[in-house]
Amino acid sequence: MARTGLDIVSAGGGPALAGAAVGLLANQGSVTSSFEHASDVLPRCGARLACLFGPQHGPDGLTQANMIEWEGYRDPLLGIPVHSLYGSTREPTARMLEGLDAVVIDLPDVGARPYTYLWTALLMVRACGSSGVRVVVLDRPDPIGGVEVEGPSLEAGFESFVGLRPLVMRHGMTIGEALSMLRAEEGLEGPFEVVPAEGWRRSMHWDETGLPWVPPSPNIPTPRTALLYAGNVLLEGTNLSEGRGTTTPFELVGAPWIDPRRFAGVLAAGQVEGAVFRPARFRPTFDKHEGLDCGGVQIHVTDHGAFRPVACAVSVIIAAAALYPDLFRWTGPPYEYETVKRPIDILYGGSGLRDAVAAGTPPAELVSSWRMDEREFTERRGPYLLYD
């Protein structure tokens, strides 16, 4: 069974924090293998918990996505400030860090560039470096595996809160590895350390870790969802429902004007490896097409190792645009604090997907265009990998 960095600290290992004034960047998923939250573990280990920091969705995962902000408050049980990093500011202020000896980061990530938690953590590392505050990252396995990398890299000029630095879409790194790499590349200073997880191999699926799954955000209810999110997050840049408002977000894809059997047939003909497209109908209770009957597919992953979520997502988008050219649309800003560029461009990392749809480029040709980015990123991340 794998152990997270928090498990190791809970058992008395890791860095000395006794007596230190500590801020904790965490959420509801920041628990040990026995479900003890980091905010309970750190004081038991002698740290003086001075404040909490919360990412998008809040410290308890209560708010939905895309600029549904929350503001800070005082925790009624702990009696300490809870600072929002997804409200009036997305980076900690000097005042928030004042008086802290260290900030502990224990954020469950999902291994995909557009997921905002990595960027919240990077902004924390930057701020702590400027203020001389020590950073301790309690690492966790990448829930969708650490071997495969996939998708285009983020192009210069398309930076946003769903991608502050050039990573491929599925980066295959833990949050500790990614922060170590980004920190080195930016030349950030200040004390920084990672408490690695133990017993995790890069080839592991989440179910093989033996660790409990706590949804890291409201629409990632299962590890399977996390795998599909790595590609289907692109649907947020279209008028296709990505299944928000149903019990299987990112597995269901569709719109009121899609014929399920026709759509599933086209996708099946594309021979996406490791998945079956089942014709489906669904009715979202919120978000896109709220209350409307949608036709589409449910994506059933049959082979985790062979399935490429980003390739699958572009196949879905290209098929919908080709079958329904008069109805398919790209959505406009604002999206995650970007008010000019299209959401699809900051999600994809450039205009390449929009250009491919306009040109009628087959999915396989678009996927092959990522190969150089994937090879370069694999080499770039190599020196920072902590496992295997």
C-alpha positions as CSV (number, residue, x, y, z in Angstrom):
1,M,0.0,0.0,0.0
2,A,1.2,3.5,-0.8
3,R,1.7,6.2,1.8
4,T,1.3,9.9,1.1
5,G,3.6,12.6,2.5
6,L,0.9,13.3,5.0
7,D,0.9,9.7,6.1
8,I,4.6,9.9,6.7
9,V,4.3,13.1,8.7
10,S,1.5,11.6,10.7
11,A,3.7,8.6,11.6
12,G,6.4,10.9,12.9
13,G,8.6,11.2,9.8
14,G,9.3,14.1,7.5
15,P,10.6,17.5,8.4
16,A,10.7,19.0,11.8
17,L,7.7,21.3,12.3
18,A,7.3,21.2,16.1
19,G,6.8,24.7,17.4
20,A,6.7,26.3,14.0
21,A,3.9,28.7,13.0
22,V,2.4,26.9,10.0
23,G,0.0,27.8,7.2
24,L,-1.7,24.9,5.5
25,L,-2.8,24.9,1.8
26,A,-5.2,22.1,1.6
27,N,-8.8,21.0,1.0
28,Q,-11.2,18.3,1.9
29,G,-9.1,15.6,0.1
30,S,-6.0,16.3,2.2
31,V,-6.4,13.3,4.4
32,T,-4.3,10.3,5.5
33,S,-5.0,6.8,4.5
34,S,-7.1,6.6,7.7
35,F,-9.1,9.8,6.7
36,E,-7.4,12.1,9.3
37,H,-7.3,15.6,7.9
38,A,-4.0,17.5,7.6
39,S,-5.3,20.2,9.9
40,D,-5.6,17.6,12.6
41,V,-2.3,15.9,11.8
42,L,0.0,18.9,11.9
43,P,-1.0,20.1,15.4
44,R,-0.7,16.6,16.7
45,C,2.9,16.6,15.4
46,G,3.7,19.8,17.3
47,A,3.1,22.4,14.6
48,R,1.2,25.6,15.6
49,L,-1.4,25.8,12.9
50,A,-1.8,29.6,12.3
51,C,-4.0,29.7,9.2
52,L,-5.5,27.8,6.4
53,F,-5.4,28.5,2.6
54,G,-8.0,27.2,0.2
55,P,-7.8,26.7,-3.6
56,Q,-10.6,26.8,-6.1
57,H,-13.8,25.2,-4.8
58,G,-12.9,26.2,-1.3
59,P,-11.4,24.2,1.6
60,D,-14.5,21.9,1.7
61,G,-15.1,21.6,-2.0
62,L,-18.4,23.4,-1.9
63,T,-18.3,25.8,-4.9
64,Q,-18.6,24.9,-8.6
65,A,-16.2,25.8,-11.4
66,N,-15.2,28.8,-13.5
67,M,-15.0,31.9,-11.4
68,I,-17.5,30.8,-8.7
69,E,-15.4,32.6,-6.0
70,W,-15.4,32.2,-2.3
71,E,-14.0,34.6,0.3
72,G,-12.0,34.1,3.4
73,Y,-13.4,33.7,6.9
74,R,-12.4,32.6,10.4
75,D,-12.7,28.9,11.0
76,P,-15.3,28.5,13.8
77,L,-13.7,25.4,15.3
78,L,-10.0,26.1,14.9
79,G,-10.4,29.9,15.5
80,I,-7.9,30.7,12.8
81,P,-8.1,32.6,9.5
82,V,-9.0,30.8,6.3
83,H,-7.6,32.6,3.3
84,S,-9.2,32.3,-0.1
85,L,-6.9,31.9,-3.1
86,Y,-9.8,31.9,-5.4
87,G,-11.6,35.1,-4.8
88,S,-10.3,38.7,-4.7
89,T,-6.8,37.2,-5.1
90,R,-5.3,34.0,-6.4
91,E,-1.9,34.4,-4.8
92,P,-1.2,34.9,-1.1
93,T,-0.5,38.4,0.0
94,A,2.4,39.4,2.2
95,R,-0.1,40.0,5.0
96,M,-1.4,36.5,4.7
97,L,2.1,35.1,5.1
98,E,3.1,37.5,7.9
99,G,4.3,35.6,11.0
100,L,4.5,32.2,9.4
101,D,7.6,30.0,9.7
102,A,6.4,27.6,7.0
103,V,3.6,26.8,4.6
104,V,2.6,23.2,4.2
105,I,1.1,22.3,0.8
106,D,-1.0,19.1,0.7
107,L,-3.3,19.4,-2.3
108,P,-4.6,16.4,-4.2
109,D,-4.0,17.0,-7.9
110,V,-5.3,15.1,-11.0
111,G,-2.4,15.2,-13.3
112,A,-3.8,17.6,-15.9
113,R,-2.5,21.1,-16.8
114,P,-5.9,22.8,-16.7
115,Y,-6.6,21.8,-13.1
116,T,-6.0,24.9,-11.1
117,Y,-4.5,23.4,-7.9
118,L,-1.0,23.1,-9.3
119,W,-1.1,26.8,-10.3
120,T,-2.4,27.8,-6.9
121,A,0.5,25.9,-5.3
122,L,3.0,27.5,-7.7
123,L,1.8,31.0,-6.8
124,M,2.2,30.0,-3.1
125,V,5.8,28.9,-3.8
126,R,6.6,32.1,-5.5
127,A,5.1,34.2,-2.7
128,C,6.8,32.2,0.0
129,G,10.2,32.6,-1.9
130,S,9.8,36.3,-1.9
131,S,8.8,36.4,1.8
132,G,11.4,33.9,3.0
133,V,8.8,31.5,4.3
134,R,9.7,27.8,4.2
135,V,7.6,25.6,1.9
136,V,7.0,21.9,2.7
137,V,5.1,19.9,0.0
138,L,3.4,16.7,1.2
139,D,3.4,14.7,-2.0
140,R,0.7,12.4,-3.3
141,P,0.5,9.9,-6.2
142,D,-0.7,11.2,-9.6
143,P,-4.1,9.5,-9.7
144,I,-4.0,8.9,-13.5
145,G,-0.5,7.5,-13.5
146,G,3.0,8.9,-13.9
147,V,4.3,7.1,-17.1
148,E,2.2,8.6,-19.9
149,V,2.5,12.2,-21.1
150,E,0.0,13.5,-23.7
151,G,-1.1,16.5,-25.6
152,P,0.3,19.7,-26.8
153,S,2.5,22.0,-24.7
154,L,1.2,25.4,-23.7
155,E,2.3,28.0,-26.2
156,A,3.8,31.4,-25.2
157,G,1.0,34.0,-25.1
158,F,-1.7,31.6,-23.9
159,E,-0.8,31.6,-20.2
160,S,-3.7,31.7,-17.8
161,F,-4.9,30.3,-14.5
162,V,-5.5,27.0,-16.3
163,G,-1.9,27.0,-17.4
164,L,0.7,29.4,-16.1
165,R,3.7,27.5,-17.5
166,P,4.3,25.3,-20.5
167,L,3.3,21.8,-19.6
168,V,1.6,19.2,-21.8
169,M,-2.0,18.6,-21.0
170,R,-1.4,15.2,-19.2
171,H,1.9,15.8,-17.5
172,G,2.3,12.5,-15.6
173,M,3.9,14.2,-12.5
174,T,3.0,14.5,-8.9
175,I,2.4,18.0,-7.5
176,G,5.8,17.7,-5.7
177,E,7.6,16.8,-8.8
178,A,5.9,19.5,-10.9
179,L,6.6,22.2,-8.3
180,S,10.2,21.2,-8.0
181,M,10.6,21.5,-11.8
182,L,8.8,24.8,-12.1
183,R,10.6,26.3,-9.1
184,A,14.0,25.4,-10.6
185,E,13.1,26.7,-14.1
186,E,11.9,30.0,-12.6
187,G,15.0,30.3,-10.4
188,L,12.8,30.7,-7.3
189,E,14.6,31.0,-4.0
190,G,13.8,30.2,-0.4
191,P,13.7,27.0,1.6
192,F,11.7,24.3,-0.2
193,E,11.3,20.6,0.4
194,V,9.1,17.7,-0.7
195,V,8.1,14.8,1.5
196,P,7.8,12.1,-1.1
197,A,5.0,9.5,-1.1
198,E,6.2,5.9,-0.4
199,G,5.2,2.7,-2.2
200,W,4.0,4.4,-5.4
201,R,5.1,3.3,-8.8
202,R,4.5,5.5,-11.8
203,S,2.7,2.7,-13.6
204,M,0.1,2.3,-10.8
205,H,-3.6,3.0,-11.3
206,W,-5.2,4.6,-8.3
207,D,-7.0,1.4,-7.3
208,E,-3.6,-0.2,-6.9
209,T,-2.3,2.3,-4.4
210,G,-4.7,1.2,-1.6
211,L,-5.3,4.8,-0.8
212,P,-8.8,6.2,-0.2
213,W,-10.4,8.4,-2.8
214,V,-11.8,11.7,-1.6
215,P,-13.1,13.8,-4.5
216,P,-10.6,16.7,-4.9
217,S,-13.3,18.9,-6.4
218,P,-17.1,18.6,-6.9
219,N,-17.0,17.2,-10.4
220,I,-14.2,14.6,-9.9
221,P,-16.1,12.0,-7.9
222,T,-14.0,9.0,-8.9
223,P,-10.4,8.2,-10.1
224,R,-12.0,7.2,-13.5
225,T,-13.4,10.8,-13.7
226,A,-9.9,12.2,-13.2
227,L,-8.6,10.2,-16.1
228,L,-11.4,11.4,-18.4
229,Y,-11.0,15.0,-17.2
230,A,-7.5,15.1,-18.5
231,G,-9.0,15.3,-22.0
232,N,-12.7,16.2,-21.6
233,V,-11.8,19.4,-19.8
234,L,-11.5,20.7,-23.4
235,L,-15.3,20.4,-23.7
236,E,-15.5,23.4,-21.3
237,G,-14.5,25.5,-24.3
238,T,-17.4,24.3,-26.4
239,N,-21.2,24.2,-26.2
240,L,-21.1,20.4,-25.6
241,S,-22.1,19.4,-22.2
242,E,-19.2,17.6,-20.4
243,G,-21.7,16.0,-18.1
244,R,-21.7,18.6,-15.3
245,G,-25.1,18.4,-13.6
246,T,-25.2,14.6,-13.8
247,T,-23.8,11.9,-11.6
248,T,-21.1,11.0,-14.1
249,P,-19.4,14.3,-15.1
250,F,-16.7,14.0,-17.8
251,E,-18.0,10.6,-18.7
252,L,-21.1,11.8,-20.4
253,V,-20.8,14.1,-23.4
254,G,-23.5,15.6,-25.5
255,A,-26.0,18.3,-26.4
256,P,-29.8,18.6,-27.2
257,W,-29.2,18.4,-30.9
258,I,-27.0,15.2,-31.0
259,D,-28.3,11.9,-32.2
260,P,-26.7,9.4,-29.8
261,R,-26.5,6.4,-32.1
262,R,-25.1,8.4,-35.0
263,F,-22.6,10.2,-32.8
264,A,-21.5,6.9,-31.1
265,G,-21.1,5.3,-34.5
266,V,-18.8,8.0,-35.8
267,L,-16.7,7.8,-32.6
268,A,-16.4,4.0,-32.7
269,A,-15.3,4.2,-36.3
270,G,-12.4,6.4,-35.2
271,Q,-11.0,3.5,-33.2
272,V,-10.1,5.3,-30.0
273,E,-8.1,2.8,-28.0
274,G,-9.1,1.6,-24.6
275,A,-12.7,3.0,-24.7
276,V,-16.2,2.2,-25.8
277,F,-18.7,4.9,-26.7
278,R,-22.2,3.9,-25.6
279,P,-25.1,5.9,-27.0
280,A,-26.7,7.8,-24.1
281,R,-29.3,10.4,-23.2
282,F,-29.0,12.6,-20.1
283,R,-30.6,15.7,-18.5
284,P,-28.2,18.0,-16.7
285,T,-29.6,19.5,-13.5
286,F,-27.2,22.5,-13.8
287,D,-24.6,24.1,-16.0
288,K,-24.8,23.7,-19.9
289,H,-28.2,22.7,-21.2
290,E,-29.7,22.7,-17.7
291,G,-33.0,20.8,-17.6
292,L,-32.8,19.8,-21.3
293,D,-32.7,16.3,-22.7
294,C,-29.3,15.8,-24.3
295,G,-28.1,13.1,-26.7
296,G,-24.6,11.9,-26.8
297,V,-22.3,9.2,-25.4
298,Q,-21.0,7.8,-22.2
299,I,-17.3,7.0,-22.5
300,H,-16.5,3.7,-20.8
301,V,-12.7,3.2,-20.3
302,T,-12.0,-0.5,-20.9
303,D,-8.1,-0.4,-20.9
304,H,-6.6,2.3,-18.6
305,G,-3.1,1.7,-20.0
306,A,-4.1,2.1,-23.7
307,F,-6.6,4.9,-23.2
308,R,-5.4,8.4,-24.2
309,P,-7.8,10.9,-22.8
310,V,-6.7,14.0,-24.7
311,A,-6.8,12.1,-28.0
312,C,-10.3,10.9,-27.1
313,A,-11.5,14.4,-26.4
314,V,-10.3,15.9,-29.6
315,S,-12.0,13.0,-31.5
316,V,-15.2,13.9,-29.7
317,I,-14.9,17.6,-30.5
318,I,-13.9,17.0,-34.2
319,A,-16.8,14.5,-34.6
320,A,-19.4,16.9,-33.1
321,A,-18.2,19.8,-35.2
322,A,-18.2,17.7,-38.4
323,L,-21.7,16.2,-37.8
324,Y,-23.3,19.4,-36.6
325,P,-21.5,22.3,-38.2
326,D,-24.5,24.7,-37.8
327,L,-25.0,23.9,-34.1
328,F,-21.5,23.2,-32.7
329,R,-19.9,26.3,-31.2
330,W,-16.8,27.5,-29.3
331,T,-17.7,29.3,-26.2
332,G,-16.4,32.8,-25.5
333,P,-14.8,34.4,-22.5
334,P,-14.7,35.2,-19.6
335,Y,-13.3,31.9,-18.5
336,E,-11.0,31.4,-15.4
337,Y,-10.2,35.1,-15.3
338,E,-9.3,35.3,-19.0
339,T,-11.5,37.9,-20.7
340,V,-10.0,38.1,-24.2
341,K,-8.8,34.7,-25.5
342,R,-11.3,31.9,-26.2
343,P,-11.6,29.3,-23.4
344,I,-10.7,26.5,-25.8
345,D,-7.4,28.2,-26.7
346,I,-6.2,28.6,-23.1
347,L,-7.3,25.0,-22.3
348,Y,-5.6,23.5,-25.3
349,G,-2.6,25.8,-25.0
350,G,-3.0,27.5,-28.3
351,S,-5.3,27.8,-31.3
352,G,-4.3,24.5,-32.8
353,L,-7.5,22.6,-32.0
354,R,-9.7,25.4,-33.4
355,D,-7.6,25.6,-36.5
356,A,-7.8,21.8,-37.0
357,V,-11.6,21.9,-36.7
358,A,-11.8,24.7,-39.2
359,A,-9.5,22.9,-41.6
360,G,-11.2,19.5,-41.3
361,T,-8.1,17.9,-39.9
362,P,-8.6,14.2,-38.9
363,P,-8.0,13.5,-35.2
364,A,-5.1,11.2,-35.9
365,E,-3.2,13.9,-37.7
366,L,-3.8,16.4,-34.9
367,V,-2.6,13.8,-32.3
368,S,0.5,13.1,-34.3
369,S,1.4,16.8,-34.2
370,W,1.9,16.5,-30.4
371,R,4.7,14.0,-30.7
372,M,7.6,16.5,-30.5
373,D,6.0,18.3,-27.6
374,E,5.5,15.0,-25.7
375,R,9.1,13.9,-26.4
376,E,10.6,17.2,-25.3
377,F,8.5,17.3,-22.2
378,T,9.4,13.8,-21.2
379,E,13.1,14.8,-21.4
380,R,12.5,18.0,-19.5
381,R,10.7,16.4,-16.6
382,G,13.2,13.6,-16.2
383,P,15.6,15.2,-13.7
384,Y,12.7,16.0,-11.4
385,L,11.0,12.7,-11.1
386,L,11.1,11.2,-7.6
387,Y,9.7,7.8,-8.2
388,D,10.9,4.7,-10.1
